[in-house]
Amino acid sequence: MTLRAENITFSYRRERPVLRGITLEVQPGTVTALFGPNGSGKSTLLRCMNGTLQPQSGCVTVNGWQINSMPRQEIARKVAVVPQDSPADVPLTVGETVMLGRFAHWNVWGQEMPEDRIIVEQSLARLNVSDLTERFFGYISGGERQRVVLARALAQQAPIMLLDEPNTHLDISHQVELYRLVRELANEGKAILMACHDIFVTPMFVDNAVLMQAGKVYAAGSAAKVLAPDNVAAVFGASIKISWQKNFSFSAVFS
């Protein structure tokens, strides 16, 4: 299932466009990463692509169907979202929080189905948070909450996943664990788009990279090409040369 943004423009205020003619396609079996400085439009683009925001021009489609014409429950069956931050004052246990990922699959009376519990347990196990099932969501650490939110998205079983800074609050060990999971999910056929600040570790796990600047696509292609020193200097204002190895290692030279 393919997610595509076609020449979309969006602004919160008419005189200040945040996105300026963005065209981007995310295909099954691939991981695409959005890079760019704060304010470049990454999070806004993700919200447009999940139907939360409606572009002033252009369109977002799922397998050719315009996302803004689809019912919210249908969108939830197709697209799972992991936000940057989730409210901690939710009076739900971890298990109940992950079960929310199944709401789009409940019957017409809003009741969970027998298989939902199994899917939730599998999702918790895959993110290594099964031991937190009975804990309240607000009483666990920020890193644990982020993994629970990832488990909730996984429980949706949507073919498309949008992740906004998914490594927020995660230590380096759990970051690598997350990226390996994302890679596995893509290998299983999911189409994955994630916004990232990390230009060191993330590129080792992605198929495509998109570098944004001031609401536009500055460069797109392989991570090595997109994050070339000239591009990094132009967009981030930093002089860094990065190289990545197939054994999941990188080196960086700062000048």
Residue pairs with C-beta under 8 A, 6 or more apart in sequence:
1 28
1 62
1 63
1 78
1 159
1 160
1 191
2 25
2 26
2 27
2 28
2 62
2 63
2 191
3 25
3 26
3 49
3 60
3 61
3 62
3 79
3 160
3 191
3 193
4 24
4 25
4 26
4 60
4 61
5 22
5 23
5 24
5 25
5 45
5 48
5 49
5 58
5 59
5 60
6 23
6 58
6 59
6 60
6 61
7 21
7 22
7 23
7 57
7 58
8 19
8 21
8 22
8 23
8 45
8 48
8 55
8 57
8 58
8 59
8 60
9 17
9 19
9 20
9 21
9 22
9 55
9 56
9 57
9 58
10 17
10 18
10 19
10 44
10 48
10 53
10 55
10 56
11 17
11 18
11 19
11 56
12 18
17 215
18 41
18 44
18 215
19 41
19 44
19 45
19 48
19 55
19 215
20 214
20 215
20 216
21 58
21 216
22 41
22 45
22 58
22 215
22 216
22 217
23 58
23 217
24 32
24 45
24 49
24 193
24 210
24 217
24 220
26 32
26 160
26 191
26 192
26 193
27 191
28 159
28 189
28 190
28 191
29 186
29 187
29 189
29 190
29 191
30 186
30 191
30 192
30 207
30 208
31 182
31 183
31 186
31 192
31 194
31 205
31 206
31 207
31 208
32 192
32 193
32 194
32 206
32 207
32 208
32 209
32 210
33 193
33 194
33 195
33 196
33 202
33 203
33 206
33 208
33 209
33 210
33 223
34 42
34 45
34 46
34 193
34 194
34 195
34 196
34 210
34 212
35 42
35 196
35 197
35 199
35 209
35 210
35 211
35 212
35 226
35 227
36 42
36 211
36 212
36 213
36 218
36 235
37 213
37 235
37 236
40 212
40 213
40 214
40 215
40 235
41 212
41 214
41 215
42 164
42 195
42 212
43 84
43 164
43 195
44 53
45 195
45 212
46 81
46 162
46 164
46 193
46 195
47 53
48 54
48 55
48 60
49 60
49 67
49 79
49 162
49 193
50 67
50 75
50 79
50 81
50 162
51 60
51 67
51 68
51 70
51 72
51 75
51 79
54 68
59 66
59 67
59 68
60 66
60 67
60 68
61 67
62 70
62 75
62 78
62 79
62 160
67 75
67 79
70 78
73 103
73 104
74 104
76 103
76 104
76 156
76 158
77 104
77 105
77 156
77 158
78 158
78 159
78 160
79 158
79 160
79 161
79 162
80 101
80 153
80 154
80 156
80 158
80 160
80 161
80 162
81 153
81 161
81 162
81 163
81 164
82 149
82 150
82 153
82 161
82 162
82 163
82 164
82 166
83 149
83 164
84 164
84 165
84 168
85 168
86 145
86 146
86 149
88 137
88 138
88 145
89 138
90 97
90 137
90 138
91 136
91 138
92 100
92 136
92 137
93 133
93 134
93 135
93 136
93 137
94 124
94 129
94 132
94 133
94 134
94 135
94 136
94 137
94 140
94 148
95 120
95 124
95 133
95 134
96 137
97 137
97 148
97 149
97 152
98 120
98 123
98 124
98 148
98 151
98 152
98 155
99 112
99 116
99 117
99 120
99 155
100 152
101 120
101 123
101 151
101 152
101 153
101 154
101 155
101 156
102 112
102 113
102 116
102 119
102 120
102 155
102 156
103 110
104 156
105 113
105 116
105 157
106 112
106 113
106 116
107 113
119 155
119 157
120 151
120 155
121 130
123 151
123 152
123 154
123 155
124 130
124 132
124 133
124 148
124 151
126 151
126 154
126 181
127 147
127 148
127 150
127 151
127 154
127 181
128 147
128 177
129 144
129 147
129 148
129 151
132 140
132 144
132 148
137 145
137 148
140 148
141 169
142 168
142 169
143 169
143 170
143 171
143 174
145 169
146 166
146 167
146 168
146 169
146 170
147 170
147 174
147 178
150 163
150 166
150 178
150 181
153 161
153 163
154 185
158 190
159 189
159 190
159 191
160 190
160 191
160 192
160 193
161 185
161 190
161 191
161 192
161 193
161 194
162 192
162 193
162 194
163 182
163 192
163 193
163 194
163 195
164 194
164 195
165 194
165 195
165 196
165 197
166 178
166 182
166 194
166 196
167 174
167 175
167 178
167 179
167 196
167 198
167 202
170 178
172 201
175 198
175 201
176 201
176 248
179 201
179 202
179 204
179 205
180 205
182 192
182 194
182 205
183 205
185 192
186 192
186 207
194 202
196 202
199 227
199 232
199 236
199 240
199 242
200 242
200 250
200 252
201 250
202 223
203 209
203 223
203 224
203 227
203 242
203 244
203 250
204 223
204 244
204 245
204 248
204 249
204 250
206 223
208 220
208 221
208 222
208 223
209 219
209 220
209 221
209 222
209 223
209 225
209 226
209 227
210 217
210 219
210 220
210 226
211 217
211 218
211 219
211 220
211 226
211 227
211 231
211 235
212 218
212 235
213 234
213 235
218 231
218 234
218 235
219 225
219 226
219 231
220 226
223 244
224 243
224 244
227 242
229 239
229 240
229 241
229 242
232 238
232 239
232 240
232 242
233 239
233 240
238 254
239 254
239 255
240 252
240 253
240 254
240 255
241 252
241 253
241 255
242 250
242 251
242 252
242 253
243 250
243 251
243 252
244 250
245 251
